[in-house]
Amino acid sequence: MDYVRLGSAGLKVSRICLGMMSYGSRAERAWHLDETEAEPIVKAAVEGGVTFFDTADTYSGGVSEEITGNLLRRLFTHRDDYVLATKVYFPAGADPTEAKDPKGPNGSNDRGLSRKHVLSAIDASLRRLGCDYVDLYQIHRWDDETPIEETMGALHEVVQAGKARYIGASSMFAWQFAKAQHVAERHGWTRFASMQNHYNLLYREEEREMMPLCVDQGIAVLPYSPLARGMLAGNRSRQGERRTTRAGDDPLSDQRYNAAADFDVADRLAEVAAEREAPAAQLALAWLLSRPGVTAPIVGVTKPGHVTDALAACRITLTKEEVRRLEEPYVPHPVLGHS
């Protein structure tokens, strides 16, 4: 495993970040693993050198944070041996694929990026995680209802209080991200060190503005859905076949990746992978790891083989011709993942 800095920050992270959204209650998703089922898989990742872990307060009603905290305390001797990230915006327990209104019904303050919610949410996350601080505290979405000055000021308070070492953002337009950074710099507040964005072989719209912005500004890029919710690993067919439990219980995947061109990219990936005699998932991750600015893809794993693929991808170097062939079938998409 290689370790790199979090953009221009001094923090070192593993080149693979383990996404912990897959661990929680099956009452929410049939493909979730409970703590007992998750432990050997997370342990295998740790033994493979993974030291970077990402969760969110909204995943499985906060259960993901509880599982994450419990496992990391058992698998690591010292707190400084791993990097822990979580997020704020959605209410704990809400389905982030369905929540649209950051303020919720009846004037609820249990969501969004108000000072009230940010300061309450970090304390709740720390209780569930069972630790004194997180290394990276990220805003899960942009909040149109709250002035960005209020949000950045609250996040700076979180850092000043020692409850987070760095802050990051996720899923927004480049102008919004630049505005937030400008506000922080103008006031002498903490700036975002990372951007967790929707980026993979099936969705490359981030290459237009967000990726160049991050490269120019030394911002770490932590792509989520690196395998397009399993489609790049072959979990769905053009004919509608569902080959995994998750594929049969993941409506967001059908919404985001269902165009004919998406299947063309997946087919091309399978073709290049067959020539390499390697799983398609490994090549999809290797492509992402080779992109300018990418620090660590956030990989969700529910089987030992998923860990093997993620670790193996770090050792694959694609040729220029392979990259050209993988990218060739792509067609522009509407913006996806910001809501």
Phi, psi and chi 1 to 4 in degrees:
 res  aa     phi    psi   chi1   chi2   chi3   chi4
   1 MET       -  133.2  177.9   62.6   63.8      -
   2 ASP   -93.1  154.1  -69.6  -30.9      -      -
   3 TYR  -127.2  135.9  -57.9   88.9      -      -
   4 VAL  -132.8  164.2  -65.4      -      -      -
   5 ARG   -75.1  152.2  -68.5  167.6   61.5 -160.5
   6 LEU   -77.8   84.7 -171.7   75.6      -      -
   7 GLY    64.0 -126.8      -      -      -      -
   8 SER   -94.2    2.3   58.0      -      -      -
   9 ALA   -75.5  164.3      -      -      -      -
  10 GLY   -80.4  -14.2      -      -      -      -
  11 LEU   -66.1  133.1 -177.9   68.2      -      -
  12 LYS   -98.1  135.9  -66.4  -72.9 -174.8   69.3
  13 VAL  -133.9  155.8  -62.4      -      -      -
  14 SER   -71.9  153.4   55.0      -      -      -
  15 ARG   -69.9  -14.2  -78.9  -76.0  -91.1  154.6
  16 ILE  -115.8  129.4  -65.8  -66.1      -      -
  17 CYS  -105.2  128.5  176.4      -      -      -
  18 LEU   -84.7  117.1 -163.9   66.7      -      -
  19 GLY   -80.6  127.5      -      -      -      -
  20 MET   -99.1    9.9  -52.0  -62.0  -78.7      -
  21 MET   -63.7  -23.5 -172.9  179.6   74.7      -
  22 SER   -74.0   -7.8  -59.3      -      -      -
  23 TYR  -109.1  120.5  -46.8  132.2      -      -
  24 GLY   175.8 -142.0      -      -      -      -
  25 SER  -101.0  132.4  168.4      -      -      -
  26 ARG   -69.4  -14.7  -79.1 -149.6  174.7   91.0
  27 ALA   -63.5  -24.9      -      -      -      -
  28 GLU   -90.6  -46.2 -176.9 -176.4   41.1      -
  29 ARG  -141.0  135.6  -71.9  -75.0 -176.6  -95.6
  30 ALA   -65.7  -22.4      -      -      -      -
  31 TRP   -93.7    2.1   42.0  -89.6      -      -
  32 HIS   -68.5  147.6  -82.0  170.5      -      -
  33 LEU  -108.9  141.8  -57.1 -175.7      -      -
  34 ASP   -81.9 -179.9   63.8   23.0      -      -
  35 GLU   -61.4  -41.3 -173.7  172.6  -34.0      -
  36 THR   -64.4  -41.4  -59.9      -      -      -
  37 GLU   -71.3  -33.7  -65.2  167.9  -44.1      -
  38 ALA   -75.0  -30.5      -      -      -      -
  39 GLU   -56.0  -50.5 -177.3  162.8    8.2      -
  40 PRO   -64.3  -28.0   20.0  -31.6      -      -
  41 ILE   -74.1  -45.2  -64.5  172.6      -      -
  42 VAL   -65.2  -37.8  177.0      -      -      -
  43 LYS   -60.8  -40.9 -178.1  179.0 -179.5 -178.5
  44 ALA   -63.2  -38.5      -      -      -      -
  45 ALA   -65.5  -43.0      -      -      -      -
  46 VAL   -62.2  -43.3  170.9      -      -      -
  47 GLU   -65.0  -25.4  -69.7  174.4  -15.8      -
  48 GLY   -83.7   -0.8      -      -      -      -
  49 GLY   105.4    1.3      -      -      -      -
  50 VAL   -70.2  129.0  173.1      -      -      -
  51 THR  -127.7    4.6   58.4      -      -      -
  52 PHE  -118.5  125.5 -168.6   11.2      -      -
  53 PHE  -134.4  134.7  -55.5   86.9      -      -
  54 ASP  -125.7  130.9  175.3   79.6      -      -
  55 THR  -139.8 -167.1 -175.5      -      -      -
  56 ALA  -158.5  152.4      -      -      -      -
  57 ASP   -65.5  -24.7   56.9    1.9      -      -
  58 THR   -83.2  -16.1 -167.3      -      -      -
  59 TYR   -67.6  119.4  -64.8  158.4      -      -
  60 SER    52.4   43.4 -162.8      -      -      -
  61 GLY    63.0   26.2      -      -      -      -
  62 GLY    93.0   -8.9      -      -      -      -
  63 VAL   -64.7  -35.0  176.9      -      -      -
  64 SER   -59.8  -42.8  172.5      -      -      -
  65 GLU   -63.4  -41.1  -74.6 -172.5  -35.8      -
  66 GLU   -62.1  -46.1  -66.7  173.2   -3.3      -
  67 ILE   -63.6  -44.3  -68.8  174.7      -      -
  68 THR   -58.3  -48.6  -61.9      -      -      -
  69 GLY   -61.8  -44.4      -      -      -      -
  70 ASN   -62.7  -45.1  -69.2  -19.9      -      -
  71 LEU   -68.2  -42.3  -68.0 -179.4      -      -
  72 LEU   -67.8  -33.5  -64.4 -175.7      -      -
  73 ARG   -67.0  -32.3  -77.5 -165.9  -59.9  -84.3
  74 ARG   -79.9  -33.9  -71.9 -156.8  -67.1  -88.9
  75 LEU   -90.0  -15.6  -65.9  173.2      -      -
  76 PHE  -123.1  143.2  -71.6   92.4      -      -
  77 THR   -78.0  -40.6  -57.3      -      -      -
  78 HIS  -122.4  144.7  -57.2  -67.1      -      -
  79 ARG   -61.0  -33.5  175.4   65.2 -178.2   85.3
  80 ASP   -72.0   -6.6  -74.5  -19.2      -      -
  81 ASP   -82.3   -8.7  -68.4  -19.8      -      -
  82 TYR  -139.1  161.5   61.9   88.1      -      -
  83 VAL  -115.3  123.5  174.4      -      -      -
  84 LEU  -116.1  128.7  175.3   58.1      -      -
  85 ALA  -124.3  142.3      -      -      -      -
  86 THR  -141.2 -179.7 -166.7      -      -      -
  87 LYS  -138.2  161.2  -49.6 -178.0 -162.5   71.9
  88 VAL  -135.1  142.4   57.1      -      -      -
  89 TYR   161.4  -61.8  174.3   87.1      -      -
  90 PHE   -75.3  155.1  -64.0  105.7      -      -
  91 PRO   -69.7  145.4   24.8  -33.5      -      -
  92 ALA   -60.7  125.5      -      -      -      -
  93 GLY   103.2  -14.2      -      -      -      -
  94 ALA   -83.7  151.3      -      -      -      -
  95 ASP   -82.3  112.8 -176.8  -15.4      -      -
  96 PRO   -64.8  -15.4   23.0  -32.9      -      -
  97 THR   -81.8  -11.0   68.7      -      -      -
  98 GLU  -115.7  -27.0  -63.7  176.2   -2.8      -
  99 ALA   -68.3  125.9      -      -      -      -
 100 LYS  -118.8  -35.2  -60.5  -61.9 -179.4 -176.5
 101 ASP   -94.4  112.0 -177.5   -3.0      -      -
 102 PRO   -64.1  -19.5   24.7  -34.3      -      -
 103 LYS   -98.2  -14.7  -70.3  -58.3  177.6 -173.7
 104 GLY    71.3 -179.1      -      -      -      -
 105 PRO   -75.7  153.2   30.3  -36.2      -      -
 106 ASN    56.7   33.1  -56.6  -41.9      -      -
 107 GLY    68.4   25.9      -      -      -      -
 108 SER   -61.3  142.0  173.5      -      -      -
 109 ASN  -108.6   19.3  -73.5  -58.8      -      -
 110 ASP   -91.2   17.8   67.7  -15.1      -      -
 111 ARG  -154.0  174.7   65.4 -161.9   72.2 -161.4
 112 GLY    86.6 -166.4      -      -      -      -
 113 LEU  -125.0   32.4  -61.4  175.5      -      -
 114 SER   -68.5  159.6   68.1      -      -      -
 115 ARG   -58.4  -40.7 -178.1  172.6 -176.3  -87.3
 116 LYS   -57.3  -50.0  176.2  179.2  175.2   62.8
 117 HIS   -71.4  -42.1 -177.6   55.5      -      -
 118 VAL   -59.4  -46.7  168.5      -      -      -
 119 LEU   -70.4  -32.0  -62.4 -176.3      -      -
 120 SER   -74.1  -40.3  -64.7      -      -      -
 121 ALA   -66.9  -39.2      -      -      -      -
 122 ILE   -63.6  -39.8 -175.8   62.0      -      -
 123 ASP   -65.2  -40.6  -71.5  -20.2      -      -
 124 ALA   -65.9  -40.4      -      -      -      -
 125 SER   -63.8  -43.5  -75.1      -      -      -
 126 LEU   -63.2  -36.4  -67.0  177.9      -      -
 127 ARG   -64.0  -45.3  -76.5 -165.3  -61.1  -89.2
 128 ARG   -67.6  -38.6  -74.3 -172.3  -68.3  -93.4
 129 LEU   -75.7  -20.6  -69.5  164.0      -      -
 130 GLY    70.4   36.3      -      -      -      -
 131 CYS  -140.3  169.9   56.6      -      -      -
 132 ASP   -87.2  -21.9  -63.2  -33.8      -      -
 133 TYR  -156.4  158.9   69.0   91.8      -      -
 134 VAL  -109.3  153.5  -66.9      -      -      -
 135 ASP   -78.2  -33.9  -62.7  -75.7      -      -
 136 LEU  -138.3  119.4 -179.0   62.7      -      -
 137 TYR  -111.6  118.7 -162.4   46.0      -      -
 138 GLN  -116.7  141.7  -54.9  155.2  104.5      -
 139 ILE   -82.4  127.6   59.2  171.0      -      -
 140 HIS   -73.9  -31.0 -146.4  153.4      -      -
 141 ARG  -150.2  171.3  -67.5  -67.1 -175.6  -88.9
 142 TRP   -83.7  140.9  179.6  -92.2      -      -
 143 ASP  -109.9  105.6 -175.2   -4.2      -      -
 144 ASP   -68.7  -17.4  -71.6  -44.1      -      -
 145 GLU   -91.1  -10.3  -60.4  -67.5  -36.1      -
 146 THR  -120.0  131.6  -58.2      -      -      -
 147 PRO   -57.5  137.0  -23.1   34.1      -      -
 148 ILE   -63.9  -26.3 -170.9   59.6      -      -
 149 GLU   -61.6  -39.6  -71.4   82.5    0.7      -
 150 GLU   -65.8  -43.7  178.8  177.1  -21.6      -
 151 THR   -65.7  -48.5  -62.0      -      -      -
 152 MET   -66.3  -34.3  -61.7  -53.3  -68.2      -
 153 GLY   -64.5  -41.4      -      -      -      -
 154 ALA   -66.5  -41.1      -      -      -      -
 155 LEU   -64.6  -36.9  -68.3  170.9      -      -
 156 HIS   -63.5  -38.6 -177.8   64.3      -      -
 157 GLU   -61.1  -40.4  -72.7 -176.4   51.7      -
 158 VAL   -60.2  -43.7  170.2      -      -      -
 159 VAL   -67.6  -44.9  173.4      -      -      -
 160 GLN   -62.6  -30.5  -68.2  -65.6   97.9      -
 161 ALA   -79.2   -3.7      -      -      -      -
 162 GLY    79.1   14.8      -      -      -      -
 163 LYS   -89.6  -13.5  -63.2  176.6 -178.1  179.4
 164 ALA  -147.3  144.2      -      -      -      -
 165 ARG   -88.6  -37.0  -59.0  -58.0 -169.6 -120.2
 166 TYR  -139.4  162.6  -57.9   86.4      -      -
 167 ILE  -123.4  154.0   58.9  172.4      -      -
 168 GLY  -142.4  171.2      -      -      -      -
 169 ALA  -127.8  171.3      -      -      -      -
 170 SER  -152.4  142.2  176.9      -      -      -
 171 SER    49.5   78.8  -64.5      -      -      -
 172 MET  -156.4  172.9   62.2 -178.6   63.0      -
 173 PHE   -77.3  154.4  -69.4  100.7      -      -
 174 ALA   -61.4  -35.9      -      -      -      -
 175 TRP   -65.5  -34.0   72.2  -97.2      -      -
 176 GLN   -68.1  -43.3  -66.0  169.8  -34.8      -
 177 PHE   -62.7  -44.3 -171.6   55.7      -      -
 178 ALA   -63.5  -38.5      -      -      -      -
 179 LYS   -63.2  -43.8  179.9  178.7  180.0  178.9
 180 ALA   -61.7  -43.5      -      -      -      -
 181 GLN   -63.7  -38.6  -63.2  -71.8   64.9      -
 182 HIS   -65.6  -42.5  174.9   67.7      -      -
 183 VAL   -59.9  -45.9  164.5      -      -      -
 184 ALA   -62.3  -44.7      -      -      -      -
 185 GLU   -65.2  -40.0 -175.5  171.1   -1.6      -
 186 ARG   -62.2  -34.5 -171.7  173.6   74.5 -132.9
 187 HIS   -96.4   -3.2  -70.3  -82.5      -      -
 188 GLY    75.4   27.6      -      -      -      -
 189 TRP   -95.9  172.6  -65.9  -23.3      -      -
 190 THR   -67.0  131.7  -52.7      -      -      -
 191 ARG   -94.7  158.9  -61.1  171.5   79.3 -111.1
 192 PHE   -66.5  135.8  -70.6  126.8      -      -
 193 ALA   -98.6  -13.8      -      -      -      -
 194 SER  -148.0  160.1   63.3      -      -      -
 195 MET  -130.5  117.3  164.4   52.8   62.3      -
 196 GLN   -98.3  103.1 -175.5  174.8  148.3      -
 197 ASN  -121.6  165.7   56.3   -8.9      -      -
 198 HIS   -83.9  108.7  178.4 -154.9      -      -
 199 TYR  -154.8  123.4 -174.7   40.8      -      -
 200 ASN  -164.9 -178.8   55.1   52.1      -      -
 201 LEU   -61.2  -26.0  -91.2  171.3      -      -
 202 LEU   -89.6  -17.6  -65.3 -172.8      -      -
 203 TYR  -137.6  103.6 -176.1   79.0      -      -
 204 ARG  -121.1   19.3  -66.7  168.9   48.9 -156.1
 205 GLU   -64.1  -21.2  -60.0  -51.4  -58.2      -
 206 GLU   -64.4  -18.3  -64.8  -69.2  -73.2      -
 207 GLU   -69.9  -15.4  -67.1  174.5    0.6      -
 208 ARG   -71.4  -49.0  -61.7 -179.6 -176.4  -84.1
 209 GLU  -133.2  -44.8  -65.4 -172.2    5.6      -
 210 MET   -65.3  -45.8 -175.7   59.6   80.1      -
 211 MET   -62.8  -47.9  -62.4  -60.6  -67.5      -
 212 PRO   -61.0  -37.3  -24.3   34.5      -      -
 213 LEU   -60.5  -46.5  172.3   62.3      -      -
 214 CYS   -65.7  -40.8  -69.8      -      -      -
 215 VAL   -62.0  -44.5  170.0      -      -      -
 216 ASP   -64.3  -37.2  179.0   72.3      -      -
 217 GLN   -96.4    2.0  -64.3  -66.0  -56.0      -
 218 GLY    70.1   34.2      -      -      -      -
 219 ILE   -94.2  132.1  -56.6  -61.6      -      -
 220 ALA   -68.4  136.3      -      -      -      -
 221 VAL  -108.1  123.6  176.1      -      -      -
 222 LEU  -121.8   82.3  -47.6  172.5      -      -
 223 PRO   -66.0  133.9  -17.9   31.8      -      -
 224 TYR  -100.7  164.6   69.4   83.1      -      -
 225 SER    53.5   48.5  -70.2      -      -      -
 226 PRO   -63.4  -23.3   25.5  -35.7      -      -
 227 LEU  -108.2   19.7  -61.7  179.5      -      -
 228 ALA    53.0   51.9      -      -      -      -
 229 ARG    54.6   35.9  -57.2  179.2   78.4   87.6
 230 GLY    94.7  -11.4      -      -      -      -
 231 MET   -65.0  -35.9 -174.8  167.6  165.8      -
 232 LEU   -72.7  -12.9  -70.3  171.1      -      -
 233 ALA   -94.6    0.7      -      -      -      -
 234 GLY    89.8   27.6      -      -      -      -
 235 ASN   -82.7   -7.7   72.1   -4.6      -      -
 236 ARG  -136.3  152.4  -67.7 -166.7  -65.3  142.0
 237 SER  -113.1  163.8   73.1      -      -      -
 238 ARG   -61.5  -27.9 -164.1 -175.6  -65.2  -97.7
 239 GLN   -84.2   -1.1  -66.9   72.3   33.5      -
 240 GLY    98.3    5.4      -      -      -      -
 241 GLU   -67.9  136.7  179.1 -172.8    0.8      -
 242 ARG  -108.1  115.4  -60.5  -66.9 -170.8  -94.5
 243 ARG  -100.1   -6.6  -64.2  167.5  177.2  155.0
 244 THR  -136.2  164.8   66.6      -      -      -
 245 THR   -61.0  -42.7  -59.4      -      -      -
 246 ARG   -64.2  -41.0  177.1  168.5 -175.7  173.1
 247 ALA   -60.6  -28.4      -      -      -      -
 248 GLY   -86.8   -3.1      -      -      -      -
 249 ASP  -142.1   50.2 -175.4   28.5      -      -
 250 ASP  -147.3   75.8 -168.8    8.6      -      -
 251 PRO   -59.2  -29.7   19.2  -31.9      -      -
 252 LEU   -64.5  -33.2 -169.2   59.2      -      -
 253 SER   -62.8  -42.4 -178.4      -      -      -
 254 ASP   -64.4  -35.3  -68.1  -29.8      -      -
 255 GLN   -70.7  -40.7  -65.3  169.9   21.6      -
 256 ARG   -87.0  -35.8  -70.3 -175.3  176.6  176.4
 257 TYR  -126.1   81.8  -46.0  115.7      -      -
 258 ASN  -143.2    4.4 -150.8   27.5      -      -
 259 ALA   -80.1  155.4      -      -      -      -
 260 ALA   -57.7  -37.9      -      -      -      -
 261 ALA   -65.4  -29.6      -      -      -      -
 262 ASP   -63.8  -42.7  -65.4  -23.5      -      -
 263 PHE   -70.5  -29.4  -71.8   99.0      -      -
 264 ASP   -63.3  -42.5  -68.5  -18.1      -      -
 265 VAL   -65.1  -44.1  173.4      -      -      -
 266 ALA   -62.0  -39.5      -      -      -      -
 267 ASP   -66.1  -41.0  -71.1  -14.7      -      -
 268 ARG   -64.8  -40.2  178.1   62.9   60.9   82.9
 269 LEU   -59.8  -45.3  172.5   64.1      -      -
 270 ALA   -61.8  -36.6      -      -      -      -
 271 GLU   -65.9  -48.0  177.5 -175.6  -53.3      -
 272 VAL   -66.3  -38.6  175.4      -      -      -
 273 ALA   -63.8  -39.9      -      -      -      -
 274 ALA   -62.7  -39.6      -      -      -      -
 275 GLU   -65.3  -33.0  -66.3  170.6    5.6      -
 276 ARG   -82.2  -12.8  -87.1 -114.1 -179.6 -175.3
 277 GLU    56.5   45.6  -62.1 -176.1  -16.1      -
 278 ALA  -134.2  152.5      -      -      -      -
 279 PRO   -61.3  145.5  -23.4   34.9      -      -
 280 ALA   -59.0  -36.1      -      -      -      -
 281 ALA   -59.4  -38.0      -      -      -      -
 282 GLN   -64.7  -42.2  -68.1 -175.5   15.8      -
 283 LEU   -71.3  -36.1  -95.4   65.0      -      -
 284 ALA   -63.1  -40.8      -      -      -      -
 285 LEU   -71.7  -37.5  -71.6  171.8      -      -
 286 ALA   -63.2  -39.3      -      -      -      -
 287 TRP   -60.7  -46.2  175.3   83.8      -      -
 288 LEU   -64.1  -42.5 -159.4   52.5      -      -
 289 LEU   -63.7  -23.4  -75.1  162.1      -      -
 290 SER   -87.2   -7.6   73.8      -      -      -
 291 ARG   -74.9  140.7  -64.1  -56.9   84.0 -160.8
 292 PRO   -57.5  132.3  -24.6   34.2      -      -
 293 GLY    91.0  -17.9      -      -      -      -
 294 VAL   -73.4  123.6  170.0      -      -      -
 295 THR   -92.4  -54.5  -62.3      -      -      -
 296 ALA  -157.7  112.3      -      -      -      -
 297 PRO   -63.8  144.5  -18.4   30.4      -      -
 298 ILE   -93.9  108.8  -61.5  171.4      -      -
 299 VAL  -107.5  124.4 -177.3      -      -      -
 300 GLY   -89.9  133.6      -      -      -      -
 301 VAL  -131.1  133.9  -61.8      -      -      -
 302 THR  -126.8    0.3   55.4      -      -      -
 303 LYS  -139.8  151.9  -61.6  177.2 -179.3  177.9
 304 PRO   -55.5  -35.8  -26.8   36.2      -      -
 305 GLY   -62.7  -28.9      -      -      -      -
 306 HIS   -65.4  -38.2  -62.9  164.4      -      -
 307 VAL   -64.9  -44.7  177.2      -      -      -
 308 THR   -57.5  -44.3  -58.6      -      -      -
 309 ASP   -64.3  -42.6  -74.0  -21.0      -      -
 310 ALA   -64.1  -43.4      -      -      -      -
 311 LEU   -68.3  -39.3  -61.8  178.3      -      -
 312 ALA   -66.3  -33.4      -      -      -      -
 313 ALA   -60.3  -29.7      -      -      -      -
 314 CYS   -66.9  -18.1  -63.6      -      -      -
 315 ARG  -103.4    3.1  -59.3 -170.5  -64.1  -87.3
 316 ILE   -98.1  131.2  -66.8  175.8      -      -
 317 THR  -115.3  114.4  -59.0      -      -      -
 318 LEU   -79.5  146.0  -61.8  171.9      -      -
 319 THR   -78.4  162.2   67.0      -      -      -
 320 LYS   -59.6  -36.8  -69.1 -177.2  178.5  179.4
 321 GLU   -68.7  -39.8  176.0   61.0   15.5      -
 322 GLU   -63.1  -42.2  -73.2  173.1  -31.8      -
 323 VAL   -62.0  -44.3  169.9      -      -      -
 324 ARG   -59.3  -43.9 -175.2 -163.9   66.6   78.0
 325 ARG   -67.7  -38.7  -70.1  173.1   61.3 -163.5
 326 LEU   -65.9  -36.7  -70.0  173.8      -      -
 327 GLU   -85.3  -19.6  -64.3  179.2   -9.0      -
 328 GLU   -56.9  -43.0 -177.2 -177.2   36.7      -
 329 PRO   -76.3   -5.3  -11.6   27.0      -      -
 330 TYR   -65.6  140.7 -175.6   79.4      -      -
 331 VAL  -125.8  152.4  -60.8      -      -      -
 332 PRO   -59.6  147.3  -25.4   35.1      -      -
 333 HIS  -119.0  157.9  -75.7   60.7      -      -
 334 PRO   -68.6  160.3   24.7  -34.2      -      -
 335 VAL   -62.7  129.3  172.4      -      -      -
 336 LEU  -128.4  140.0  -59.5  170.2      -      -
 337 GLY    99.1    0.4      -      -      -      -
 338 HIS   -86.8  -13.7  -72.9 -168.3      -      -
 339 SER  -106.7      -   60.0      -      -      -
